[in-house]
């Protein structure tokens, strides 16, 4: 079974750290660590960090291990 993140993640272009945390996808603390370690692509608007839906799906897919 392969998870279809495209269907699971709501429509939108950019998501804030809080929105992703509220979706119960990635906790905000871990997301901030990923951003500062440059492991997930981020869009910076003023002093706020946003993550595109595409970058979020790509990251989740790269971290998904198939079931045996």
C-alpha positions in Angstrom: 0.0 0.0 0.0 1.4 3.4 -1.0 0.1 6.5 0.9 -1.4 9.1 -1.4 -0.5 12.3 0.3 -2.0 14.3 -2.5 -5.5 13.2 -1.4 -4.7 13.5 2.4 -3.3 17.0 2.4 -5.9 19.8 1.9 -5.7 22.0 -1.1 -3.6 25.1 -0.8 -0.4 26.6 -2.0 1.5 27.6 1.2 1.1 26.3 4.7 2.4 27.9 7.9 4.1 25.8 10.5 1.0 26.1 12.7 -1.3 24.9 9.9 0.9 21.8 9.3 1.0 21.1 13.1 -2.8 21.4 13.2 -3.1 18.9 10.4 -1.3 16.5 12.7 1.3 15.8 10.0 4.5 17.1 11.6 4.9 18.7 15.0 6.0 22.3 14.9 9.2 21.7 16.9 10.3 19.0 14.4 9.3 21.1 11.4 11.5 24.0 12.7 14.4 21.6 13.1 13.9 20.4 9.5 13.8 24.0 8.2 16.9 25.0 10.0 18.7 21.9 8.8 17.6 22.6 5.2 15.9 19.3 4.9 12.6 20.8 3.7 12.1 23.6 1.2 10.7 26.8 2.8 9.3 30.0 1.4 10.2 33.0 3.6 7.8 35.9 3.6 8.9 38.7 5.9 10.0 36.8 9.0 7.5 34.0 8.6 8.3 30.5 7.1 5.8 28.8 4.9 6.0 25.4 3.2 4.5 24.7 -0.2 2.1 21.8 -0.6 4.4 20.3 -3.1 7.5 20.5 -0.8 5.5 19.0 2.0 4.3 16.1 -0.1 7.8 15.5 -1.5 9.3 15.5 2.0 6.6 13.1 3.3 7.0 10.7 0.3 10.8 10.7 0.7 10.4 9.7 4.4 7.8 7.0 3.7 9.0 3.4 3.9 6.9 0.8 2.1 5.3 -2.0 4.1 6.5 -5.5 3.6 
